[in-house]
Amino acid sequence: MAVILITGGARSGKSRRAETRAQAFPGRPVYIATAEALDAEMEDRIAKHRARRGADWIEREVPLDLVQALVETEGGGARLVDCLTLWLSNLLHSERDWSREVTHLADVLPRLRSPVIMVTNEVGLGIVPDNALARAYRDAAGIMNQTFAGVADEVEFVVAGLPMKLK
């Protein structure tokens, strides 16, 4: 079993890279989407992702309960979680204990049999945000990414569509 974390900035090519990695494993890949179509712009983004992937994927929309989705999809193809930073935002918005949820997922990942590829954004490379909420989110995302990088077998950083192997 492999746990692969793919990180990078917005529009860096993370999702395409993760899709390629997931399709390299045997079996039909499972796309676990954490985004919710709450407005027209997000509906358009989701539609573009679906069109690019095509019909070869099994799709699950899972804004919060990633552990449950990963357990339920065991035994098939690779699972692609896209993306962890949206999942974190969903947890915060739902007033769930994001730290506990991250720790729980990190504990479960090494015990899964089917590969898991996770996409996340590297949000801490820019300027320090000017408000407390944005700083709290940036800090939580950094802690989350460090946690998952620690349990991942491989970590890649994607810039301009080019992957750099970190681990």
Buried (B, 14 or more C-beta within 10 A) or exposed (E): BBBBBBBBBEEBBBBBBBBEBBBEBEBEBBBBBBBBBEEEEEEEEBEEBBEEBEEEBBBBEBBBEBBEBBEBBEEBBBBBBBBBBBBBBBBBEEEEEBEEBBEEBBEBBEEBEBBBBBBBBBBEEEEEBEEEEEEEBBEBBEBBBEBBBEBBBBBBBBEEEEBEEEE
